[in-house]
Amino acid sequence: MTSPKPRVVLGVSAGIAAYKACELLRRLTESGHDVTVVPTADALRFVGEPTWAALSGKPVSPRVWDGVAEVPHVRLGQQADLVFVAPATADLLAKAAHGLADDLLTNTLLTARCPVVFAPAMHTEMWQHPATQANVATLRARGAVVVEPASGRLTGKDTGPGRLPDPAELFEIARHVLARGAGGRDLAGRHVVVSAGGTREAIDPVRFIGNRSSGLQGYALARTAVARGARVTLVSANVALPDPAGAETVPVGSAEEMRKAVVEAAGSADAVVMAAAVADFRPADYRGSKIKKAEGAEPEPIRLVKNPDILAELGASRRPGQVIVGFAAETDDVLANGRAKLARKGCDLLVVNQVGENLTFGRPDNAATVLGADGSATEVPRGAKEALAEVVWDLVSARLEGPPSGVRQGEGR
Ligand code: CTP
């Protein structure tokens, strides 16, 4: 017997990014999902009913009055394994936050007991307006996943946060949320900070001291945290990967820049995971112009000075209840060195990798031991970097105490 296809309701509200939802729909149907598209009436001004019906292979209506005998306004939500709204306009978010139900999509949102994901798209001013942000906070506190919009060119000439993320990235979120099921949004309402990549310490305008970190593990941590419902700030140093959908990506170059961005974001974070390879040293003197080789002369030595230890600073200055996670790349005496580093840096968890030729850098998989300040050691066998990321979030989630930082007093369910 074949297992039934996961049932997805794809809600589409009236934003010009509705055309990108066609690509998300195609990816979902081609990967074996049973998708019912529920547009709002105005969404059909951007992409018409025949397109949705042809791509999903099902009739499409924004109204509760079609096919009433089947009670679609109740049935669709009750039977869904996932409701994914892309794009979600400011108006749709407001209706969802306040429980309004004047069409098929908003009725479906009220009857759904499965995971719900909103992928907002709108102008920057509308996204940043306190009314929209309050609605987003309410939805997140109730357990919905609200992905951060991407930054870039908007409908007009202006740029800023408000774009619908890439459909391929949205599909990854849908896949993750479906895989984790109804109880999977344990980071809902939480703010987490992840650092990724490798810092570059400038020698002169064209040269730097860097490292081999690809950023894959940090990006996997960001992507999985979004799917578990967290608001994610990803501080990314020199990574050649697409921004993960739903995370706010802050690009940085050097260790100093990373320190500034991480410490600022950590102020409101429930957890900080330092997956980045931060250079321990930087050139003492930055040369403003390119160093030239002088004929016949020996090269000048480059004097190094210590960089700030961001993880140790976070460990020493944490807010009560904040969980701090470090990574350690070791070549020898892996566990003993890891335990010593955990204590020295004052973190709650330390993910210890054995590194060496072809063991970690740039590979899609990883093996590690996660050491806890409580003496625990969790072995993670070699597998996808996303699998290790899920274990890290399981351990972080078990250590989080108190109400999420995103939930302010009086914000109800
Ligand atoms: N880290 C940091 N700031 C630095 C250096 C490292 O925040 N200046 C963080 C990394 O992001 C990582 C952890 O510290 O989470 C471990 O980094 P590692 O370089 O292995 O630690 P070191 O203390 O430099 O140890 P070693 O003596 O092995 O170099």
Residues whose N, C-alpha, C, O or C-beta is under 5 A from the ligand:
A	BS01	CTP	M274 A275 A276 A277 V278 A279 D280 N307 P308 D309 I310 L311 G326 F327 A328 A329
